[in-house]
Structures are given as C-alpha cells and as structure tokens.
C-alpha cells in the first residue's frame, strides 16, 4: 500500500475475478474477444443508423445512443480488467478509482434514463399513433437523449461528492475487478453509515423511480397491444419484446446488487461482469435479430461497402492492363 505523510491511501489493490493463473489466462483471451465484439457490434449499429435515412427516427436515434452508452459502459473497467489478468499486483491509483466510480454511474445512470425515454417513445407510438409525429419530433427526441446524459452526470457527481473526501488511511483491498462504490466506501477510516445511506437513497431512488416508470409504461402498452390484432400491432409486439428483454437484463443485476448493497456475495462479481460485459453484447444482438428494419439497413450498408470496393478495384485493373 502506498501511503503519504498523512497516511492517506494513494492506490487500491483489486483482487480481480480469480487468483488462478490458468483461469486468468483463459479469461484474458475470452474477455478480449467479448470486448472486441461489444465495440464492433455496437459501433455497427451506430454506423447503420447514421448511414440509413429510413432509420433517422426517434426510436433508432435512441437505439444508437444506447449502443454508444453500452460501448462506454464496457470500456470504463473492462480494458483494465483484461490488462490485470496478466499482471500482479492488480493496483489502481486513488484518482483512477474515483474516475471508475464516476464513469460507471454516468453511463449506468444515463442508460437507465435512456431506457425510460425509449419506453416513452414506444408508449406514444403504440398508444397514440396518430399524434406520434407531433409528440416525438426531433426536438423532443434530442431533449430526451441529452436529458439522459445530463441526469447520468448529475447522479454520478452526487455519488462522488460524498466519496472523494472520505478519509482512506488504512485498508485498500477491493474484492472486485473494478472500484465498486459499495466496497470502496467500506474502506474509509470513519463511520460510513451516512455515506452508505446517501448512496443507497441516491441510487435506490433513481433505480426505483426508473423501474416504476418502465413498469407502468409497459403495462399500458401491453394492454393496448392485447386489445389490437392488426399487422402493425404484431410488429409493435416484437419491438416491445426486445425492449422488455433489454430492460430485464439491465435492471435484474442492479436490483440484486442494491438489495444488499453492503454485503459482499460471490455472485456479485458474476452480476457485475454480466452488467458491464454481457449486457452490452446482448443489446445489439437482441435489437438486430428481432428488427427487420435494422437487418435490412445493415444489408444495404454491406452492399454499398462491397460495391465501393469493387468500384475502386476497376480503375486499378484498367491501369494494370495498360501497363
């Protein structure tokens, strides 16, 4: 442990996912593959939405922002985790630890709010289809997306405000692969009852309100869809299934972790990995496989790419014949 003259902790030791070198070598290759897949898969969705005019609608604009958040959510800790699989000791500076806490809550809070915004978009599209274009215009869509990021930043700053000034003067071992706020707070050399309560109220209140809004929205939408039997409602049902699946994957681990926030269970590491690695992988798969418009746009993007490659090769072949 690094200590200064005032015995303040300057770095934390992360225990990681395993102490076995054989398992860590396997994890190094496995999570490298998953991280590359996350980045490429989500960036493909962003590129598809940007390049295809038919996807320039609120639903797909929000979907592309969800993909951006997923890339960031996987990046705040995963590269560090992959690096640590081959290095000992697994340390992180105090500043780096605070940065991880800040980024996690920015991206997780932003994604939580964006999922609520996407549920509102589907509510308007399905329950008020005749007024959809008026209600969900570009200005409203932009406000919802920007608002999600702003709320994520404000939420994270509120979490960091009472954490960064806590006195860390002794224990510095974090039983995780990243700086988990619930574990870091317990290392402070002071009574942490108030910070723990503030953290629980902040994250818990945000999570509960978001979950209730989503629950109400989807109940209303499901009732509306159940009363209709048209082809349009069948398409809405497929889209809704994808949204509910993503919400379940995101909120499921969060609910379990924050139900017992200051008790460290072995399954917590598994749920943390699921939230930061597997959910960002599953999101693009779910939306791509269940959405014909996205698959069609990706097919067009591939065709344009192949045609551009062929058009570039033709002049080169002509020059070779002249030679």
VENFEN-V429482 format. One record per residue. N is the residue number from 1. SS is DSSP state (a for helix, b for strand, c for the rest). PHI is phi as a letter, one per 30 degrees, with the letter a starting at -180 (none if undefined). D_LAST is the distance of its C-alpha to the last C-alpha in Angstrom with 1 decimal. Layout:
n:N ss:SS phi:PHI d_last:D_LAST
n:N ss:SS phi:PHI d_last:D_LAST
This chain:
n:1 ss:c phi:none d_last:68.3
n:2 ss:c phi:d d_last:67.5
n:3 ss:b phi:b d_last:70.5
n:4 ss:c phi:c d_last:71.2
n:5 ss:c phi:d d_last:74.6
n:6 ss:c phi:c d_last:75.7
n:7 ss:c phi:h d_last:74.7
n:8 ss:c phi:d d_last:72.2
n:9 ss:b phi:d d_last:69.6
n:10 ss:c phi:c d_last:66.1
n:11 ss:b phi:a d_last:64.2
n:12 ss:b phi:c d_last:64.6
n:13 ss:b phi:c d_last:63.9
n:14 ss:b phi:c d_last:62.3
n:15 ss:c phi:d d_last:63.3
n:16 ss:c phi:i d_last:60.2
n:17 ss:c phi:c d_last:60.1
n:18 ss:c phi:a d_last:61.0
n:19 ss:c phi:c d_last:62.2
n:20 ss:c phi:d d_last:60.7
n:21 ss:a phi:d d_last:57.6
n:22 ss:a phi:d d_last:56.5
n:23 ss:a phi:d d_last:56.7
n:24 ss:a phi:d d_last:55.1
n:25 ss:a phi:d d_last:52.0
n:26 ss:a phi:d d_last:51.8
n:27 ss:a phi:e d_last:52.3
n:28 ss:a phi:e d_last:49.5
n:29 ss:a phi:d d_last:46.9
n:30 ss:a phi:d d_last:48.5
n:31 ss:a phi:d d_last:48.9
n:32 ss:a phi:d d_last:45.5
n:33 ss:a phi:d d_last:44.1
n:34 ss:a phi:d d_last:46.5
n:35 ss:a phi:d d_last:45.8
n:36 ss:a phi:d d_last:42.0
n:37 ss:a phi:d d_last:42.8
n:38 ss:a phi:e d_last:45.2
n:39 ss:a phi:d d_last:42.8
n:40 ss:a phi:d d_last:39.8
n:41 ss:a phi:d d_last:42.1
n:42 ss:a phi:d d_last:44.0
n:43 ss:a phi:d d_last:41.0
n:44 ss:a phi:d d_last:39.4
n:45 ss:a phi:d d_last:42.5
n:46 ss:a phi:d d_last:42.4
n:47 ss:a phi:d d_last:38.7
n:48 ss:a phi:d d_last:39.5
n:49 ss:a phi:d d_last:42.6
n:50 ss:a phi:d d_last:40.8
n:51 ss:a phi:d d_last:37.8
n:52 ss:c phi:c d_last:39.8
n:53 ss:a phi:e d_last:42.2
n:54 ss:a phi:d d_last:44.5
n:55 ss:a phi:c d_last:45.4
n:56 ss:c phi:d d_last:46.5
n:57 ss:c phi:b d_last:50.1
n:58 ss:a phi:e d_last:52.9
n:59 ss:a phi:d d_last:52.8
n:60 ss:a phi:d d_last:49.1
n:61 ss:a phi:d d_last:49.2
n:62 ss:a phi:d d_last:52.0
n:63 ss:a phi:d d_last:50.1
n:64 ss:a phi:d d_last:47.1
n:65 ss:a phi:d d_last:49.6
n:66 ss:a phi:d d_last:51.2
n:67 ss:a phi:d d_last:47.9
n:68 ss:a phi:d d_last:47.5
n:69 ss:a phi:d d_last:51.1
n:70 ss:a phi:d d_last:50.4
n:71 ss:a phi:d d_last:47.5
n:72 ss:a phi:d d_last:49.8
n:73 ss:a phi:d d_last:52.7
n:74 ss:a phi:d d_last:50.8
n:75 ss:a phi:c d_last:49.4
n:76 ss:c phi:d d_last:52.7
n:77 ss:c phi:b d_last:53.8
n:78 ss:a phi:d d_last:51.4
n:79 ss:a phi:e d_last:48.9
n:80 ss:a phi:d d_last:52.0
n:81 ss:a phi:d d_last:53.5
n:82 ss:a phi:d d_last:50.3
n:83 ss:a phi:d d_last:50.3
n:84 ss:a phi:d d_last:54.0
n:85 ss:c phi:d d_last:53.6
n:86 ss:c phi:c d_last:52.4
n:87 ss:c phi:b d_last:54.7
n:88 ss:c phi:b d_last:58.4
n:89 ss:c phi:d d_last:60.4
n:90 ss:c phi:c d_last:59.0
n:91 ss:b phi:c d_last:60.1
n:92 ss:b phi:b d_last:59.4
n:93 ss:b phi:d d_last:60.7
n:94 ss:a phi:e d_last:63.4
n:95 ss:a phi:d d_last:61.0
n:96 ss:a phi:d d_last:58.4
n:97 ss:a phi:d d_last:61.0
n:98 ss:a phi:d d_last:62.2
n:99 ss:a phi:d d_last:58.6
n:100 ss:a phi:d d_last:58.1
n:101 ss:a phi:d d_last:61.4
n:102 ss:a phi:d d_last:60.4
n:103 ss:a phi:d d_last:56.9
n:104 ss:a phi:e d_last:58.3
n:105 ss:a phi:d d_last:60.9
n:106 ss:a phi:d d_last:58.6
n:107 ss:a phi:d d_last:56.1
n:108 ss:a phi:d d_last:58.8
n:109 ss:a phi:d d_last:61.0
n:110 ss:a phi:d d_last:58.2
n:111 ss:a phi:d d_last:57.1
n:112 ss:a phi:e d_last:60.7
n:113 ss:a phi:d d_last:61.1
n:114 ss:a phi:d d_last:57.8
n:115 ss:a phi:d d_last:58.9
n:116 ss:a phi:d d_last:62.1
n:117 ss:a phi:d d_last:60.0
n:118 ss:a phi:d d_last:58.0
n:119 ss:a phi:d d_last:61.3
n:120 ss:a phi:d d_last:62.6
n:121 ss:a phi:e d_last:59.4
n:122 ss:a phi:d d_last:60.0
n:123 ss:a phi:d d_last:63.7
n:124 ss:a phi:d d_last:63.1
n:125 ss:a phi:d d_last:60.4
n:126 ss:a phi:c d_last:62.7
n:127 ss:a phi:d d_last:66.1
n:128 ss:c phi:b d_last:65.5
n:129 ss:a phi:d d_last:62.5
n:130 ss:a phi:d d_last:63.5
n:131 ss:a phi:c d_last:63.7
n:132 ss:a phi:e d_last:60.6
n:133 ss:a phi:d d_last:58.3
n:134 ss:a phi:d d_last:61.1
n:135 ss:a phi:d d_last:62.2
n:136 ss:c phi:c d_last:58.8
n:137 ss:c phi:d d_last:56.9
n:138 ss:a phi:d d_last:54.2
n:139 ss:a phi:d d_last:56.8
n:140 ss:a phi:d d_last:58.9
n:141 ss:a phi:d d_last:55.9
n:142 ss:a phi:d d_last:54.8
n:143 ss:a phi:d d_last:58.4
n:144 ss:a phi:d d_last:58.7
n:145 ss:a phi:d d_last:55.5
n:146 ss:a phi:d d_last:56.3
n:147 ss:a phi:e d_last:59.9
n:148 ss:a phi:d d_last:58.9
n:149 ss:a phi:d d_last:57.1
n:150 ss:a phi:d d_last:60.0
n:151 ss:a phi:d d_last:62.6
n:152 ss:a phi:d d_last:60.6
n:153 ss:a phi:d d_last:60.6
n:154 ss:a phi:d d_last:64.3
n:155 ss:a phi:d d_last:65.2
n:156 ss:a phi:d d_last:63.4
n:157 ss:a phi:d d_last:65.0
n:158 ss:a phi:d d_last:68.4
n:159 ss:a phi:d d_last:67.8
n:160 ss:a phi:d d_last:66.6
n:161 ss:a phi:e d_last:69.4
n:162 ss:c phi:c d_last:72.1
n:163 ss:c phi:c d_last:70.0
n:164 ss:c phi:d d_last:68.5
n:165 ss:c phi:c d_last:71.9
n:166 ss:c phi:d d_last:73.6
n:167 ss:c phi:d d_last:74.8
n:168 ss:c phi:c d_last:72.7
n:169 ss:c phi:b d_last:74.6
n:170 ss:c phi:b d_last:74.8
n:171 ss:c phi:e d_last:73.1
n:172 ss:c phi:b d_last:69.3
n:173 ss:b phi:c d_last:68.2
n:174 ss:b phi:c d_last:66.4
n:175 ss:c phi:d d_last:66.4
n:176 ss:c phi:a d_last:63.0
n:177 ss:c phi:c d_last:59.3
n:178 ss:c phi:b d_last:59.5
n:179 ss:c phi:d d_last:62.2
n:180 ss:c phi:d d_last:64.2
n:181 ss:a phi:e d_last:66.6
n:182 ss:a phi:d d_last:69.4
n:183 ss:a phi:d d_last:69.2
n:184 ss:a phi:d d_last:68.6
n:185 ss:a phi:e d_last:71.7
n:186 ss:c phi:d d_last:73.9
n:187 ss:c phi:d d_last:73.0
n:188 ss:c phi:d d_last:74.6
n:189 ss:c phi:d d_last:77.8
n:190 ss:c phi:a d_last:79.9
n:191 ss:c phi:d d_last:81.3
n:192 ss:c phi:c d_last:78.3
n:193 ss:a phi:d d_last:80.3
n:194 ss:a phi:d d_last:79.5
n:195 ss:a phi:e d_last:75.8
n:196 ss:a phi:d d_last:75.5
n:197 ss:a phi:d d_last:77.4
n:198 ss:a phi:d d_last:75.3
n:199 ss:a phi:d d_last:72.1
n:200 ss:a phi:d d_last:73.5
n:201 ss:a phi:d d_last:74.7
n:202 ss:a phi:d d_last:71.4
n:203 ss:a phi:d d_last:69.0
n:204 ss:a phi:d d_last:71.6
n:205 ss:a phi:d d_last:72.4
n:206 ss:a phi:d d_last:68.8
n:207 ss:a phi:d d_last:68.0
n:208 ss:a phi:d d_last:71.1
n:209 ss:a phi:d d_last:70.7
n:210 ss:a phi:d d_last:67.1
n:211 ss:a phi:d d_last:68.0
n:212 ss:a phi:d d_last:70.9
n:213 ss:a phi:d d_last:68.8
n:214 ss:a phi:d d_last:66.2
n:215 ss:a phi:d d_last:68.9
n:216 ss:a phi:d d_last:70.7
n:217 ss:a phi:e d_last:67.4
n:218 ss:a phi:d d_last:66.4
n:219 ss:a phi:d d_last:69.9
n:220 ss:a phi:d d_last:70.0
n:221 ss:a phi:d d_last:66.5
n:222 ss:a phi:d d_last:67.5
n:223 ss:a phi:d d_last:70.7
n:224 ss:a phi:d d_last:68.8
n:225 ss:a phi:d d_last:66.2
n:226 ss:a phi:d d_last:69.0
n:227 ss:a phi:d d_last:70.7
n:228 ss:c phi:c d_last:67.7
n:229 ss:c phi:b d_last:65.9
n:230 ss:c phi:d d_last:63.2
n:231 ss:a phi:d d_last:59.5
n:232 ss:a phi:d d_last:58.9
n:233 ss:a phi:d d_last:61.5
n:234 ss:a phi:d d_last:59.7
n:235 ss:a phi:d d_last:56.5
n:236 ss:a phi:d d_last:58.6
n:237 ss:a phi:d d_last:60.3
n:238 ss:a phi:d d_last:56.9
n:239 ss:a phi:d d_last:55.9
n:240 ss:a phi:d d_last:59.4
n:241 ss:a phi:e d_last:59.2
n:242 ss:a phi:d d_last:56.0
n:243 ss:a phi:d d_last:57.7
n:244 ss:a phi:d d_last:60.9
n:245 ss:a phi:d d_last:59.0
n:246 ss:a phi:d d_last:57.2
n:247 ss:a phi:d d_last:60.5
n:248 ss:a phi:d d_last:62.3
n:249 ss:a phi:d d_last:59.6
n:250 ss:a phi:d d_last:59.9
n:251 ss:a phi:d d_last:63.6
n:252 ss:a phi:e d_last:64.8
n:253 ss:a phi:d d_last:64.0
n:254 ss:a phi:d d_last:65.2
n:255 ss:a phi:d d_last:68.5
n:256 ss:a phi:d d_last:69.2
n:257 ss:a phi:d d_last:68.3
n:258 ss:a phi:d d_last:70.3
n:259 ss:a phi:d d_last:73.2
n:260 ss:c phi:b d_last:74.0
n:261 ss:c phi:d d_last:72.1
n:262 ss:c phi:c d_last:73.9
n:263 ss:c phi:c d_last:74.3
n:264 ss:c phi:c d_last:71.5
n:265 ss:c phi:c d_last:70.8
n:266 ss:a phi:e d_last:68.2
n:267 ss:a phi:d d_last:66.7
n:268 ss:a phi:e d_last:66.0
n:269 ss:a phi:d d_last:62.9
n:270 ss:a phi:d d_last:61.6
n:271 ss:a phi:d d_last:62.2
n:272 ss:a phi:d d_last:60.5
n:273 ss:a phi:d d_last:57.4
n:274 ss:a phi:d d_last:57.5
n:275 ss:a phi:d d_last:57.7
n:276 ss:a phi:c d_last:55.0
n:277 ss:a phi:b d_last:52.5
n:278 ss:a phi:d d_last:53.2
n:279 ss:a phi:d d_last:54.1
n:280 ss:a phi:d d_last:50.8
n:281 ss:a phi:d d_last:49.0
n:282 ss:a phi:d d_last:51.2
n:283 ss:a phi:e d_last:51.1
n:284 ss:a phi:d d_last:47.5
n:285 ss:a phi:d d_last:48.0
n:286 ss:a phi:d d_last:51.1
n:287 ss:a phi:d d_last:49.8
n:288 ss:a phi:d d_last:46.5
n:289 ss:a phi:d d_last:48.0
n:290 ss:c phi:c d_last:50.9
n:291 ss:c phi:b d_last:49.1
n:292 ss:a phi:d d_last:47.1
n:293 ss:a phi:d d_last:45.9
n:294 ss:a phi:d d_last:44.4
n:295 ss:a phi:d d_last:42.8
n:296 ss:a phi:d d_last:41.4
n:297 ss:a phi:d d_last:40.0
n:298 ss:a phi:d d_last:38.4
n:299 ss:a phi:d d_last:36.8
n:300 ss:a phi:d d_last:35.4
n:301 ss:a phi:d d_last:34.1
n:302 ss:a phi:d d_last:32.3
n:303 ss:a phi:d d_last:30.8
n:304 ss:a phi:d d_last:29.6
n:305 ss:a phi:d d_last:28.1
n:306 ss:a phi:d d_last:26.2
n:307 ss:a phi:d d_last:25.0
n:308 ss:a phi:d d_last:23.8
n:309 ss:a phi:d d_last:21.8
n:310 ss:a phi:d d_last:20.2
n:311 ss:a phi:d d_last:19.6
n:312 ss:a phi:d d_last:17.8
n:313 ss:a phi:d d_last:15.6
n:314 ss:a phi:e d_last:14.5
n:315 ss:a phi:d d_last:12.5
n:316 ss:a phi:d d_last:10.8
n:317 ss:a phi:d d_last:10.0
n:318 ss:a phi:d d_last:8.8
n:319 ss:a phi:d d_last:6.3
n:320 ss:a phi:d d_last:5.1
n:321 ss:a phi:d d_last:5.4
n:322 ss:a phi:d d_last:3.8
n:323 ss:c phi:d d_last:0.0
